[in-house]
Amino acid sequence: MEETAPQHLLFVINPIAGDVEKDELEEEISATCQQHGITYDLYKTSGEKDREEVKQRLREHKYDAVFAVGGDGTVSMVASLLIGTSTPLGIIPLGSGNGLSKDLNIPQDTEDALKLIYRHQVRSIDTVDLNGHPSIHLSDFGFNALVVQKFSDGDTRGPGSYAWIAMQEYLSYEPKRYRIETDQDTFEGKAFMVTIANANAFGSNASINPNGILNDGRFEICLIEPFPKAAGIGILYKLYTDSIDDSVYTQKFSCRKATIYNLDEEVMHIDGEPVEMGTEVTVTMHPKSLRVVLPEPGDVVA
């Protein structure tokens, strides 16, 4: 636990994330904070000027931590405002994927995650910059980014919807052309996916970078190269058994800086949010630039 217990917190709540009843959740947050003598503020996202509103609150108040209560989009937005500051990011995961929280071993059960309000440790993790856009977890080009875009544009949520879109797109998807220049290696050719990995696994639990470490001062560029359609099941199996590095269709570069040329201008996402980045993306590592709230050693993680 931290030497000084938290006194003042901000909770940024996405009211449409997850299946949790938000009124009950707010009551639980209130009860937990009151029980432990913690003052707090709530901000509910609306989809309009949320970043500016949260930024204004951070200017007006000194918070001991800011908890993102929602999915990966809410987490990414809050995290981007805390990079390079002394204020830690807390996460109460409510989304469909919750990728970063899983890689940080944050409880996925809401009741257990709420315990982080008063019982936690704080550690610093790396972040990655892509043409001025911060990435904390995983970003990529190619097939997965296309599925993320179509999922984001759709009306339904949840892993079932994501899997259905992936299945529909898979049979017709053609690998795209990339050139990658890192501080140690160069690649040019086609790839099914190009993932910039600061962490390990997507929210679907598919582990693209099984041995990635969030605070080692390096990120990995993980390539899945073109493969026969019949090999897809085997690749999927390796993604879900932490063994994708053993596939003959993969390459990985560990680096601190890289430039990726997206020669076919394929769609890209950053931490689960589709973005337009153009044909040239410069990737830079910022070591231990984000403080995060984590379970204490020995605490049970759900």
Helices and strands as residue ranges (DSSP letters): E 8-13, H 22-35, E 39-44, H 50-60, E 65-70, H 72-82, E 89-93, H 99-103, H 110-113, G 114-117, E 121-130, E 133-135, E 138-142, H 143-153, H 159-170, E 176-182, E 186-191, E 193-197, E 219-224, G 229-231, H 232-239, G 244-246, E 250-255, E 257-262, E 268-270, E 273-275, E 280-294
